[in-house]
Amino acid sequence: WEERYDPASGRAYFVNHNTETTTWEHPSPLPDGWEARATSDGRAYYVNHNTKTTSWDDP
């Protein structure tokens, strides 16, 4: 994650370069074994390498 600032409001926001997503909320780290990815159209999803499953919901 990278912290940036909106020039219009001065508010901090966060950029995930792996999933090409942004959020106003401070991101918390993913649990061990999880990885954030993005589909070809930019939708974020999550991979649990421990159980070899995926989820649309942030764990």
Rosetta blueprint (number, residue, H / E / L):
1 W L
2 E E
3 E E
4 R E
5 Y E
6 D L
7 P L
8 A L
9 S L
10 G L
11 R L
12 A E
13 Y E
14 F E
15 V E
16 N E
17 H L
18 N L
19 T L
20 E L
21 T E
22 T E
23 T E
24 W L
25 E L
26 H L
27 P L
28 S L
29 P L
30 L L
31 P L
32 D L
33 G L
34 W E
35 E E
36 A E
37 R E
38 A E
39 T L
40 S L
41 D L
42 G L
43 R L
44 A E
45 Y E
46 Y E
47 V E
48 N E
49 H L
50 N L
51 T L
52 K L
53 T E
54 T E
55 S E
56 W L
57 D L
58 D L
59 P L
